[in-house]
């Protein structure tokens, strides 16, 4: 038996169905949860979606992962990434080379599409237990990180490869997802005559640095550009190699002597805004 409802009643019910998933609320807990997520195919915007619209495309589910940042298991509510990509981009996304994620604070990591085809990724939007959508980042002085609107996680508990990869390819505060079909980072890549050592070091830079730093305009916007208009290595530093080694030795020594800055101690109850 079907029951007709006037449109004045239909709209609130549609909104409610989008905000509730098996009794779990998608209702926002902070201003960040209201932010729509932009999906780009190259330079073109494919879709701009809210959390409730994402739930229509790929219904949320519960997922337990080993939370690398907290070194403990955590359960999240999350949208499966591949079904989201299928609905937003079509199967053509599988032919792209990279997927670039942009976070609210300018953090911008890039992940090979091959990783999404080999492993299961998810866009988390809440903790399963309903606690505030944050985590304590043990990898960065136990800072409290706000995760919304979306946090990219991986089904890693039974995957040695993902566990060994650590916290790489796990951006939070994601507001943009962008497909890259052409060879990425042409302006950042070492020139053709560069040594094999420079090529290897570029891969380290990609993995550990480019999400925050840009080179020739490519990379993250959270930290300073490193090459244009002035390269950081062009500054006059006598005995540069020796100074670099001694700076690394100093930082290693300080890693064994961590003390919260006075400002942080004064505001310990206020979650920092920094992404990493």
C-alpha positions in Angstrom: 0.0 0.0 0.0 1.4 3.4 -1.0 0.6 6.6 0.8 0.7 10.0 -0.9 2.4 12.8 0.9 2.1 16.4 -0.1 5.3 18.0 -1.2 5.4 20.1 1.9 6.0 16.9 3.9 8.1 15.1 1.3 11.0 17.5 1.5 11.7 17.2 5.2 11.5 13.4 5.0 14.0 13.3 2.1 16.3 15.5 4.1 16.0 13.2 7.1 16.7 10.1 5.0 19.9 11.7 3.8 21.0 12.5 7.4 20.3 9.2 8.9 22.1 5.9 8.0 20.9 2.9 9.9 20.2 5.2 12.8 23.5 6.9 12.7 23.3 10.7 12.2 25.2 12.5 9.5 24.3 15.8 11.1 27.3 18.2 11.3 29.0 18.6 14.6 31.1 21.7 13.5 31.3 24.3 10.8 33.7 22.1 8.9 31.1 19.4 8.5 29.0 21.8 6.5 31.7 22.2 3.8 30.8 20.6 0.5 33.4 18.4 -1.2 34.6 19.4 -4.6 35.5 16.6 -7.1 37.6 17.7 -10.1 38.4 15.9 -13.3 41.5 17.7 -14.4 40.5 21.4 -14.6 36.7 20.7 -14.7 34.5 20.4 -11.6 32.6 17.1 -11.9 30.5 17.5 -8.8 30.2 19.3 -5.5 28.6 17.1 -2.8 27.5 17.4 0.8 27.9 14.5 3.2 24.2 13.5 2.8 24.6 13.5 -1.0 27.7 11.3 -0.7 25.7 8.9 1.3 23.2 8.6 -1.5 26.0 7.7 -4.0 27.8 5.3 -1.7 26.0 4.4 1.6 28.1 4.8 4.7 29.4 1.7 6.6 31.3 0.9 9.7 35.0 0.2 9.4 37.6 -0.8 12.0 41.2 0.2 11.2 44.5 0.4 12.9 44.8 4.1 13.5 48.4 4.9 12.7 48.3 8.3 14.4 47.1 6.9 17.7 48.7 3.4 17.5 45.4 1.7 18.3 42.4 0.3 16.6 39.6 2.7 15.8 36.1 2.3 14.3 34.8 4.9 11.8 31.7 5.7 9.8 32.9 6.0 6.2 32.0 6.1 2.5 33.9 3.5 0.4 36.1 5.5 -2.0 35.9 3.4 -5.2 32.1 3.5 -5.4 32.3 7.2 -4.8 34.8 7.6 -7.6 32.6 5.4 -9.9 29.5 7.5 -9.3 31.3 10.9 -9.6 33.8 10.2 -12.4 32.6 7.0 -14.0 35.1 4.1 -14.5 37.4 6.4 -16.4 39.0 7.4 -13.1 40.8 4.1 -13.1 42.8 5.3 -16.1 44.1 8.4 -14.2 47.6 8.4 -12.8 47.2 10.3 -9.5 44.5 11.5 -7.2 45.3 14.8 -5.5 43.6 15.7 -2.2 43.4 19.3 -0.9 42.7 19.9 2.8 41.3 23.0 4.5 44.7 24.2 5.6 46.4 23.8 2.2 47.9 20.3 2.9 47.9 18.6 -0.6 49.1 15.0 -0.9 49.0 13.0 -4.1 48.3 9.3 -4.2 48.8 7.0 -7.2 45.5 5.6 -8.6 47.2 2.1 -8.5 47.0 2.2 -4.7 43.2 2.7 -4.8 42.9 -0.3 -7.2 45.1 -2.5 -5.0 43.7 -1.5 -1.6 40.4 -0.4 -0.1 40.2 3.2 0.8 37.4 5.0 2.6 36.3 8.6 3.4 35.6 8.7 7.1 33.2 11.4 8.4 32.7 10.3 12.1 33.8 8.0 14.8 31.5 4.9 15.2 31.1 5.7 18.9 29.8 9.2 18.3 32.7 11.0 20.0 34.0 14.3 18.5 35.6 13.7 15.1 39.2 14.3 16.2 42.3 12.2 16.9 45.4 12.5 19.1 48.3 12.6 16.7 51.1 10.7 18.5 53.3 11.2 15.5 53.3 15.0 16.2 53.6 15.8 19.8 50.1 14.4 20.7 48.3 17.3 19.0 44.6 17.1 18.7 43.6 17.1 15.0 40.1 18.0 13.7 39.3 15.5 11.0 36.2 16.8 9.2 34.7 17.1 6.8 36.4 14.0 5.4 39.4 11.9 6.5 40.9 9.4 4.0 41.6 6.0 5.7 42.5 2.5 4.5 41.3 -1.0 5.4 44.8 -1.8 6.8 44.4 -4.3 9.7 45.1 -7.3 7.5 47.5 -5.5 5.1 51.2 -5.6 5.8 51.8 -3.2 2.9 49.4 -0.6 4.3 50.7 -0.9 7.9 54.3 -0.5 6.7 53.3 2.6 4.7 52.4 4.3 8.0 50.6 7.5 7.9 51.3 8.3 4.3 48.2 8.9 2.1 45.9 9.7 5.0 44.9 13.3 4.7 42.2 14.8 6.9 40.0 17.9 6.5 39.6 16.9 2.8 37.6 19.4 0.8 38.8 18.6 -2.8 39.5 15.4 -4.7 41.1 15.9 -8.1 42.0 13.4 -10.9 45.3 13.8 -12.7 45.5 11.9 -16.1 48.7 13.5 -17.4 52.2 12.8 -16.0 52.0 14.7 -12.7 54.5 17.2 -11.3 56.3 18.1 -14.5 57.4 21.4 -13.0 58.6 19.7 -9.8 60.4 16.7 -11.3 64.2 16.8 -11.7 65.4 17.9 -15.2 66.4 15.1 -17.6 70.1 15.5 -17.0 69.7 15.1 -13.2 71.5 12.2 -11.6 69.9 9.0 -10.5 70.5 10.1 -6.9 68.4 13.3 -7.5 65.6 11.2 -9.0 65.6 9.0 -5.8 65.6 12.0 -3.6 62.7 13.4 -5.6 60.7 10.3 -4.6 61.5 11.0 -1.0 60.4 14.6 -1.4 57.1 13.5 -3.0 56.4 11.1 -0.1 57.4 13.2 2.9 57.5 16.9 1.8 55.3 17.9 -1.1 52.0 17.7 0.7 53.1 20.8 2.6 55.7 22.4 0.4 55.6 23.4 -3.3 58.4 23.5 -5.9 57.7 25.8 -8.9 54.1 26.1 -7.8 53.4 22.3 -7.6 52.7 20.8 -4.2 51.0 21.9 -1.0 50.2 25.4 0.2 50.6 24.8 3.9 54.3 25.6 4.0 56.6 27.9 2.0 57.4 27.4 -1.7 61.0 26.1 -1.9 62.3 27.0 -5.3 60.5 30.0 -6.9 61.4 32.8 -7.1 64.3 32.0 -4.9 65.5 28.5 -4.1 66.1 27.7 -0.4 69.6 26.3 -1.4 70.6 29.6 -3.0 71.0 31.3 0.3 74.6 32.0 1.3 75.5 29.4 3.9 79.3 28.7 4.3 80.1 24.9 4.5 76.5 24.1 3.6 77.0 20.3 3.7 78.5 20.3 7.2 75.9 22.7 8.4 73.1 20.5 7.1 74.6 17.4 8.8 74.9 19.3 12.1 71.4 20.7 11.9 70.1 17.1 11.4 72.1 16.0 14.4 70.7 18.8 16.5 67.1 17.9 15.5 67.7 14.2 16.3 69.0 15.2 19.8 66.0 17.4 20.4 63.6 14.6 19.4 64.7 12.9 22.7 63.9 16.1 24.7 60.3 17.2 23.9 58.7 19.9 25.9 55.4 21.6 25.1 55.9 25.2 24.2 54.5 27.7 26.9 51.8 28.9 24.5 50.7 25.3 23.9 50.6 24.6 27.7 48.5 27.7 28.2 46.0 26.6 25.5 46.2 22.8 26.0 42.4 22.5 26.0 42.1 24.2 22.6 42.5 21.8 19.6 45.1 23.2 17.2 44.1 24.1 13.6 47.3 22.7 12.0 46.9 19.7 9.7 50.2 18.0 10.3 
